[in-house]
């Protein structure tokens, strides 16, 4: 398949979501030209929550999460502070508490960690 992000979004993804629903799978996206299939109930948020539980961290009061893609949205919502970098997709932006002006390739994640207390 070529790098046609619009075709992936409007043609391929809807068909894949119908098929995925029948098989207990979810479709998410990390890059405009890449879809991901995950077992239902699996996400970055689930993994981060399990890690927080194991480390005794309260995600709702002690977790800073950084992201830029649709597959980060649940994790951004889970965190006490969810931060999207400047080039984040609309789904990640809407799930965030704060949006950096700097992009991920401009040090947005590092600047967010400095801004929110990680010296």
Backbone torsions as a table, in degrees:
resi	resn	phi	psi	omega
1	UNK	NA	142.1	178.5
2	UNK	-78.4	-173.6	-176.3
3	UNK	-92.5	36.5	-178.7
4	UNK	-82.3	92.3	-176.9
5	UNK	-63.2	-35.8	-179.2
6	UNK	-67.0	-41.4	177.9
7	UNK	-65.4	-39.8	178.1
8	UNK	-59.9	-42.5	-177.5
9	UNK	-71.9	-42.6	-171.7
10	UNK	-95.7	-24.0	-176.9
11	UNK	-111.6	-56.3	-172.7
12	UNK	-71.9	-48.9	-174.7
13	UNK	-60.0	-47.5	179.2
14	UNK	-57.6	-39.5	178.6
15	UNK	-67.5	-42.7	-180.0
16	UNK	-65.8	-37.1	178.5
17	UNK	-65.1	-38.8	176.7
18	UNK	-62.7	-44.1	178.7
19	UNK	-66.5	-43.2	-178.9
20	UNK	-61.5	-40.3	-179.0
21	UNK	-59.4	-36.4	179.9
22	UNK	-68.6	-20.2	-173.2
23	UNK	-118.2	16.1	176.7
24	UNK	67.3	37.1	-177.9
25	UNK	-124.1	149.6	174.8
26	UNK	-113.9	153.8	177.7
27	UNK	-110.7	132.0	175.8
28	UNK	-139.1	174.8	-173.9
29	UNK	-137.6	133.7	176.6
30	UNK	-105.5	-36.2	179.9
31	UNK	-129.0	154.6	-179.4
32	UNK	-58.0	-24.6	-178.0
33	UNK	-111.2	21.4	-178.6
34	UNK	-143.5	125.3	173.3
35	UNK	-103.0	148.9	178.0
36	UNK	-120.9	141.8	175.3
37	UNK	-111.0	130.5	179.7
38	UNK	-131.8	148.3	172.5
39	UNK	-60.3	142.2	177.8
40	UNK	-53.7	137.5	179.9
41	UNK	90.0	-1.2	178.0
42	UNK	-108.5	139.1	177.0
43	UNK	-168.6	171.6	174.1
44	UNK	-59.8	-38.4	-179.1
45	UNK	-61.1	-41.5	179.1
46	UNK	-62.9	-45.6	179.3
47	UNK	-63.7	-43.2	179.3
48	UNK	-65.5	-40.9	178.8
49	UNK	-62.6	-41.6	178.1
50	UNK	-63.5	-41.0	177.7
51	UNK	-64.8	-44.1	177.2
52	UNK	-59.5	-44.2	178.3
53	UNK	-59.1	-44.3	-178.7
54	UNK	-66.2	-30.7	-177.8
55	UNK	-96.3	-1.1	-179.4
56	UNK	72.3	32.4	179.0
57	UNK	-102.8	131.8	175.6
58	UNK	-87.6	105.1	-175.9
59	UNK	-58.3	-33.5	-176.3
60	UNK	-75.0	-15.6	-179.9
61	UNK	-126.9	-14.6	-173.2
62	UNK	-125.6	1.8	-172.5
63	UNK	-107.5	129.9	170.1
64	UNK	-105.4	124.0	177.9
65	UNK	-119.6	141.5	-179.2
66	UNK	-122.1	140.0	179.5
67	UNK	-162.7	171.6	179.9
68	UNK	-142.9	-7.4	-171.9
69	UNK	-126.4	168.3	179.1
70	UNK	-55.7	-37.6	-178.1
71	UNK	-72.8	-2.9	175.9
72	UNK	-97.8	-13.3	-169.4
73	UNK	-57.7	-47.2	-179.5
74	UNK	-61.2	-41.0	179.6
75	UNK	-65.9	-40.5	178.8
76	UNK	-63.8	-37.9	177.8
77	UNK	-70.4	-34.4	-179.7
78	UNK	-65.1	-39.4	-170.8
79	UNK	-69.8	153.6	172.6
80	UNK	-57.2	-43.5	175.4
81	UNK	-130.2	115.1	175.8
82	UNK	-103.3	125.0	-176.1
83	UNK	-121.4	127.1	173.5
84	UNK	-101.0	139.6	175.6
85	UNK	-78.2	166.6	-172.3
86	UNK	-57.6	-28.9	-179.5
87	UNK	-99.2	19.4	179.9
88	UNK	-65.3	151.1	177.5
89	UNK	-72.4	162.7	-179.0
90	UNK	-56.4	-36.7	-179.5
91	UNK	-64.9	-44.5	178.6
92	UNK	-66.6	-40.1	179.1
93	UNK	-60.8	-44.1	-176.7
94	UNK	-70.9	-22.9	179.2
95	UNK	-86.2	-7.6	-173.4
96	UNK	-93.3	155.0	173.5
97	UNK	-87.8	-24.6	-175.1
98	UNK	-146.4	141.3	178.0
99	UNK	-120.7	121.1	177.6
100	UNK	-72.5	151.2	172.6
101	UNK	-81.1	-27.4	-179.5
102	UNK	-78.9	140.7	178.2
103	UNK	-78.2	170.0	177.4
104	UNK	-62.9	-34.1	-179.9
105	UNK	-85.3	6.0	175.1
106	UNK	-115.8	15.3	178.6
107	UNK	84.8	18.9	-177.9
108	UNK	-55.5	-40.8	-179.2
109	UNK	-67.5	-44.9	179.0
110	UNK	-63.8	-41.3	178.0
111	UNK	-64.9	-36.8	177.4
112	UNK	-64.2	-42.1	179.0
113	UNK	-63.5	-39.0	176.6
114	UNK	-66.0	-44.5	-177.3
115	UNK	-64.0	-34.9	-176.3
116	UNK	-102.5	24.2	167.4
117	UNK	103.7	9.7	177.3
118	UNK	-104.1	88.8	-177.7
119	UNK	-76.0	NA	NA
